[in-house]
Amino acid sequence: MDVIKVKANSRTAAVAGAIAGVVREHHRADVQAIGAGAINQAVKALVLAKGYLAEDGINVVCIPEFVDVEIDGKVRTAIKLSVEPR
């Protein structure tokens, strides 16, 4: 299962659909974002995905955590949102 990476200009509906699809298929999803704009889009997408999954009777919770990722040889701190059924 790959991490869903969100950018500040990501479409929230597309990210929400990806989250919902991954949760349906793998029973969990990891969403990663770096920066305020990206985190904003990720959280909005998570709210939409929660609604999509609720229509299928799947109630999910989100567990946030900090993770270090290497981009172009530099270590950056990202926020990872682990989405799992309750």
N, CA, C and O atoms as a DFTB+ gen file, in Angstrom:
344 C
 N C O
     1  1       0.845      -1.177       0.000
     2  2       0.000       0.000       0.000
     3  2       0.893       1.243       0.000
     4  3       1.784       1.370       0.839
     5  1       0.656       2.138      -0.924
     6  2       1.431       3.372      -1.024
     7  2       0.829       4.460      -0.148
     8  3      -0.354       4.429       0.189
     9  1       1.673       5.421       0.213
    10  2       1.226       6.584       0.968
    11  2       0.586       7.560      -0.011
    12  3       1.125       7.801      -1.091
    13  1      -0.558       8.119       0.360
    14  2      -1.220       9.140      -0.450
    15  2      -0.568      10.465      -0.098
    16  3      -0.676      10.935       1.034
    17  1       0.109      11.068      -1.070
    18  2       0.826      12.316      -0.819
    19  2      -0.019      13.487      -1.309
    20  3      -0.504      13.490      -2.441
    21  1      -0.187      14.477      -0.442
    22  2      -1.049      15.620      -0.730
    23  2      -0.199      16.877      -0.845
    24  3       0.694      17.110      -0.031
    25  1      -0.485      17.684      -1.862
    26  2       0.180      18.968      -2.051
    27  2      -0.843      20.079      -1.801
    28  3      -2.043      19.822      -1.712
    29  1      -0.363      21.289      -1.691
    30  2      -1.245      22.432      -1.428
    31  2      -2.251      22.644      -2.548
    32  3      -3.335      23.176      -2.311
    33  1      -1.905      22.235      -3.773
    34  2      -2.836      22.421      -4.887
    35  2      -3.575      21.146      -5.270
    36  3      -4.171      21.077      -6.345
    37  1      -3.544      20.128      -4.399
    38  2      -4.283      18.891      -4.653
    39  2      -5.789      19.151      -4.571
    40  3      -6.254      19.932      -3.741
    41  1      -6.538      18.484      -5.449
    42  2      -8.007      18.597      -5.411
    43  2      -8.533      17.736      -4.274
    44  3      -8.264      16.536      -4.222
    45  1      -9.286      18.349      -3.359
    46  2      -9.753      17.624      -2.177
    47  2     -10.658      16.452      -2.536
    48  3     -10.573      15.396      -1.909
    49  1     -11.522      16.619      -3.533
    50  2     -12.427      15.526      -3.903
    51  2     -11.645      14.330      -4.436
    52  3     -11.994      13.186      -4.148
    53  1     -10.593      14.581      -5.210
    54  2      -9.776      13.493      -5.748
    55  2      -9.025      12.771      -4.628
    56  3      -8.947      11.543      -4.616
    57  1      -8.476      13.539      -3.693
    58  2      -7.761      12.930      -2.566
    59  2      -8.741      12.145      -1.697
    60  3      -8.421      11.051      -1.232
    61  1      -9.927      12.697      -1.480
    62  2     -10.943      12.007      -0.676
    63  2     -11.331      10.683      -1.323
    64  3     -11.470       9.671      -0.635
    65  1     -11.502      10.686      -2.624
    66  2     -11.824       9.455      -3.334
    67  2     -10.716       8.431      -3.205
    68  3     -10.982       7.240      -3.047
    69  1      -9.462       8.894      -3.272
    70  2      -8.319       7.987      -3.113
    71  2      -8.287       7.398      -1.703
    72  3      -8.060       6.200      -1.533
    73  1      -8.512       8.233      -0.705
    74  2      -8.529       7.751       0.681
    75  2      -9.619       6.700       0.855
    76  3      -9.370       5.621       1.393
    77  1     -10.823       7.018       0.400
    78  2     -11.946       6.086       0.550
    79  2     -11.668       4.774      -0.186
    80  3     -11.944       3.696       0.340
    81  1     -11.124       4.865      -1.397
    82  2     -10.827       3.659      -2.162
    83  2      -9.787       2.777      -1.488
    84  3      -9.935       1.555      -1.443
    85  1      -8.741       3.394      -0.967
    86  2      -7.688       2.628      -0.292
    87  2      -8.222       1.998       0.998
    88  3      -7.901       0.850       1.304
    89  1      -9.023       2.735       1.746
    90  2      -9.597       2.179       2.981
    91  2     -10.510       1.002       2.654
    92  3     -10.484      -0.012       3.352
    93  1     -11.318       1.123       1.600
    94  2     -12.197       0.015       1.215
    95  2     -11.390      -1.222       0.821
    96  3     -11.758      -2.349       1.154
    97  1     -10.288      -0.995       0.109
    98  2      -9.498      -2.120      -0.398
    99  2      -8.541      -2.705       0.643
   100  3      -8.438      -3.924       0.777
   101  1      -7.838      -1.832       1.383
   102  2      -6.795      -2.294       2.301
   103  2      -7.167      -2.146       3.784
   104  3      -6.382      -2.529       4.652
   105  1      -8.341      -1.600       4.082
   106  2      -8.831      -1.395       5.451
   107  2      -8.010      -0.381       6.239
   108  3      -8.115      -0.316       7.464
   109  1      -7.197       0.408       5.548
   110  2      -6.488       1.523       6.165
   111  2      -5.811       2.321       5.072
   112  3      -5.580       1.814       3.974
   113  1      -5.490       3.581       5.374
   114  2      -4.781       4.427       4.410
   115  2      -3.863       5.365       5.172
   116  3      -4.177       5.789       6.285
   117  1      -2.721       5.690       4.563
   118  2      -1.800       6.669       5.122
   119  2      -1.745       7.863       4.180
   120  3      -1.515       7.717       2.979
   121  1      -1.962       9.050       4.748
   122  2      -1.954      10.293       3.983
   123  2      -0.815      11.143       4.525
   124  3      -0.683      11.308       5.738
   125  1       0.010      11.684       3.631
   126  2       1.172      12.461       4.053
   127  2       1.141      13.851       3.434
   128  3       0.832      14.003       2.252
   129  1       1.460      14.863       4.233
   130  2       1.467      16.246       3.753
   131  2       2.584      17.027       4.434
   132  3       2.896      16.805       5.604
   133  1       3.182      17.954       3.668
   134  2       4.223      18.831       4.205
   135  2       3.797      20.271       3.921
   136  3       3.559      20.637       2.771
   137  1       3.705      21.070       4.956
   138  2       3.345      22.478       4.810
   139  2       1.888      22.731       5.130
   140  3       1.045      21.839       5.042
   141  1       1.614      23.970       5.504
   142  2       0.273      24.341       5.952
   143  2      -0.789      24.134       4.872
   144  3      -1.864      23.607       5.158
   145  1      -0.499      24.543       3.637
   146  2      -1.473      24.401       2.558
   147  2      -1.797      22.948       2.269
   148  3      -2.955      22.591       2.053
   149  1      -0.767      22.109       2.266
   150  2      -0.971      20.682       1.999
   151  2      -1.742      20.019       3.133
   152  3      -2.612      19.184       2.887
   153  1      -1.432      20.380       4.359
   154  2      -2.141      19.799       5.497
   155  2      -3.599      20.229       5.485
   156  3      -4.482      19.435       5.807
   157  1      -3.858      21.471       5.118
   158  2      -5.229      21.962       4.995
   159  2      -6.007      21.115       3.989
   160  3      -7.122      20.678       4.274
   161  1      -5.423      20.883       2.817
   162  2      -6.093      20.082       1.784
   163  2      -6.295      18.647       2.260
   164  3      -7.335      18.047       1.989
   165  1      -5.316      18.092       2.965
   166  2      -5.419      16.715       3.453
   167  2      -6.545      16.559       4.464
   168  3      -7.293      15.582       4.424
   169  1      -6.664      17.523       5.370
   170  2      -7.716      17.447       6.392
   171  2      -9.099      17.607       5.760
   172  3     -10.037      16.903       6.134
   173  1      -9.228      18.532       4.802
   174  2     -10.519      18.689       4.114
   175  2     -10.868      17.411       3.356
   176  3     -12.024      16.989       3.356
   177  1      -9.886      16.798       2.716
   178  2     -10.125      15.553       1.992
   179  2     -10.526      14.441       2.955
   180  3     -11.378      13.612       2.636
   181  1      -9.919      14.426       4.114
   182  2     -10.258      13.414       5.122
   183  2     -11.713      13.539       5.564
   184  3     -12.399      12.532       5.741
   185  1     -12.177      14.761       5.740
   186  2     -13.579      14.989       6.130
   187  2     -14.518      14.471       5.038
   188  3     -15.519      13.816       5.330
   189  1     -14.186      14.770       3.773
   190  2     -14.999      14.254       2.660
   191  2     -14.971      12.735       2.609
   192  3     -16.012      12.102       2.435
   193  1     -13.786      12.141       2.759
   194  2     -13.651      10.682       2.711
   195  2     -14.442      10.022       3.835
   196  3     -15.035       8.961       3.639
   197  1     -14.452      10.639       5.002
   198  2     -15.222      10.100       6.125
   199  2     -16.703      10.013       5.751
   200  3     -17.382       9.043       6.088
   201  1     -17.191      11.038       5.052
   202  2     -18.578      11.018       4.592
   203  2     -18.824       9.958       3.537
   204  3     -19.842       9.268       3.578
   205  1     -17.893       9.819       2.580
   206  2     -18.033       8.783       1.543
   207  2     -18.089       7.395       2.172
   208  3     -18.914       6.562       1.795
   209  1     -17.202       7.158       3.134
   210  2     -17.140       5.840       3.765
   211  2     -18.340       5.594       4.674
   212  3     -18.789       4.456       4.805
   213  1     -18.866       6.649       5.307
   214  2     -20.037       6.502       6.170
   215  2     -21.243       6.003       5.374
   216  3     -22.080       5.270       5.900
   217  1     -21.329       6.411       4.080
   218  2     -22.420       5.927       3.230
   219  2     -22.360       4.417       3.041
   220  3     -23.380       3.782       2.771
   221  1     -21.168       3.839       3.182
   222  2     -20.983       2.388       3.080
   223  2     -20.974       1.711       4.442
   224  3     -20.692       0.516       4.539
   225  1     -21.279       2.458       5.491
   226  2     -21.312       1.893       6.839
   227  2     -19.935       1.719       7.456
   228  3     -19.782       0.962       8.415
   229  1     -18.927       2.409       6.922
   230  2     -17.568       2.316       7.458
   231  2     -17.271       3.596       8.232
   232  3     -17.223       4.678       7.646
   233  1     -17.074       3.481       9.532
   234  2     -16.743       4.622      10.379
   235  2     -15.233       4.617      10.591
   236  3     -14.680       3.620      11.055
   237  1     -14.561       5.712      10.260
   238  2     -13.102       5.749      10.365
   239  2     -12.633       6.768      11.391
   240  3     -13.337       7.720      11.724
   241  1     -11.429       6.537      11.875
   242  2     -10.750       7.471      12.765
   243  2      -9.415       7.842      12.123
   244  3      -8.904       7.120      11.267
   245  1      -8.868       8.958      12.542
   246  2      -7.598       9.451      12.004
   247  2      -6.600       9.565      13.150
   248  3      -6.902      10.129      14.202
   249  1      -5.411       9.022      12.928
   250  2      -4.348       9.091      13.915
   251  2      -3.199       9.896      13.303
   252  3      -2.503       9.393      12.422
   253  1      -2.989      11.138      13.755
   254  2      -1.918      11.962      13.183
   255  2      -0.582      11.708      13.876
   256  3      -0.529      11.388      15.063
   257  1       0.496      11.860      13.102
   258  2       1.830      11.760      13.689
   259  2       2.830      12.508      12.809
   260  3       2.593      12.721      11.620
   261  1       3.942      12.899      13.408
   262  2       5.033      13.515      12.657
   263  2       5.921      12.407      12.105
   264  3       6.176      11.415      12.787
   265  1       6.394      12.574      10.869
   266  2       7.360      11.652      10.277
   267  2       8.424      12.462       9.550
   268  3       8.143      13.535       9.016
   269  1       9.634      11.948       9.532
   270  2      10.713      12.585       8.783
   271  2      10.799      11.918       7.416
   272  3      10.826      10.691       7.318
   273  1      10.842      12.732       6.357
   274  2      10.975      12.220       5.000
   275  2      12.145      12.925       4.334
   276  3      12.433      14.086       4.623
   277  1      12.818      12.204       3.435
   278  2      13.943      12.797       2.727
   279  2      13.495      13.214       1.337
   280  3      12.984      12.402       0.566
   281  1      13.694      14.495       1.025
   282  2      13.344      15.046      -0.283
   283  2      14.569      15.776      -0.817
   284  3      15.054      16.719      -0.191
   285  1      15.065      15.347      -1.960
   286  2      16.251      15.947      -2.584
   287  2      17.433      16.020      -1.623
   288  3      18.156      17.016      -1.590
   289  1      17.623      14.967      -0.848
   290  2      18.754      14.913       0.070
   291  2      18.572      15.666       1.366
   292  3      19.476      15.680       2.201
   293  1      17.420      16.295       1.556
   294  2      17.152      17.045       2.789
   295  2      16.045      16.346       3.571
   296  3      15.091      15.830       2.989
   297  1      16.180      16.335       4.873
   298  2      15.162      15.735       5.733
   299  2      14.129      16.796       6.064
   300  3      14.460      17.876       6.554
   301  1      12.863      16.469       5.789
   302  2      11.750      17.377       6.080
   303  2      10.802      16.676       7.049
   304  3      10.720      15.448       7.063
   305  1      10.098      17.445       7.846
   306  2       9.098      16.885       8.749
   307  2       7.738      16.982       8.078
   308  3       7.304      18.057       7.665
   309  1       7.081      15.845       7.979
   310  2       5.748      15.773       7.391
   311  2       4.757      15.354       8.465
   312  3       5.133      14.870       9.533
   313  1       3.498      15.549       8.158
   314  2       2.439      15.011       9.011
   315  2       1.827      13.833       8.283
   316  3       1.428      13.943       7.124
   317  1       1.755      12.707       8.970
   318  2       1.129      11.514       8.407
   319  2      -0.192      11.289       9.136
   320  3      -0.243      11.260      10.366
   321  1      -1.244      11.132       8.364
   322  2      -2.565      10.840       8.923
   323  2      -2.885       9.391       8.601
   324  3      -3.085       9.040       7.438
   325  1      -2.936       8.552       9.619
   326  2      -3.310       7.154       9.424
   327  2      -4.821       7.053       9.599
   328  3      -5.362       7.411      10.645
   329  1      -5.496       6.556       8.554
   330  2      -6.946       6.460       8.557
   331  2      -7.312       4.985       8.677
   332  3      -6.905       4.167       7.853
   333  1      -8.090       4.651       9.719
   334  2      -8.435       3.257       9.993
   335  2      -9.899       3.150      10.400
   336  3     -10.461       4.093      10.958
   337  1     -10.518       2.002      10.121
   338  2     -11.889       1.796      10.615
   339  2     -11.909       1.780      12.132
   340  3     -10.973       1.315      12.782
   341  1     -12.981       2.288      12.670
   342  2     -13.127       2.307      14.139
   343  2     -13.569       0.948      14.605
   344  3     -13.754       0.735      15.803
